Amino acid sequence: MAELKPCPLCGENNLLSGVEYIPKKWAGGFNVGFVECLTEGCSMIIRAPTLEIAETKWNKRPLESKYFEKITYLQAAYNEIYKAMAYMKFIQDNMETSPEKDKMIVHTISKILEKQDNNG
């Protein structure tokens, strides 16, 4: 049995998983795996041919993965901008500015923002 993520609908961990028998009207029946949220007012349930497949589907969060990738990218971009700002502060505090140095700073920031636009 896999460790289950909280309910994607309500966020609670009040979960039940297992195998249930589904009878057929005229002959026999079949087992299905399921994961269900038991939180009052929440109707989230996933059924699949096996319990393993049901648990895998329950834990699959494509939007969550997409947002995690975006957050990781934005954190890296923030770090690059922070480094550029620290460098600018160092120049401002320790050196005289010149048009060439100002152009270099603007160019560095432009490259960072261009990289962000291309990845965003």
Buried (B, 14 or more C-beta within 10 A) or exposed (E): EEEBBBBBEBEBEEBEBEEEEEEEEEEEEEEBBBBBBEBEEBEBBBBBEEBEBBBBEBBEEEEEEEEEEEEEEEEEBEEBBEEBEEBBEEBEEEEEEEEEBEEEBEEBBEEBBEEBEEEE
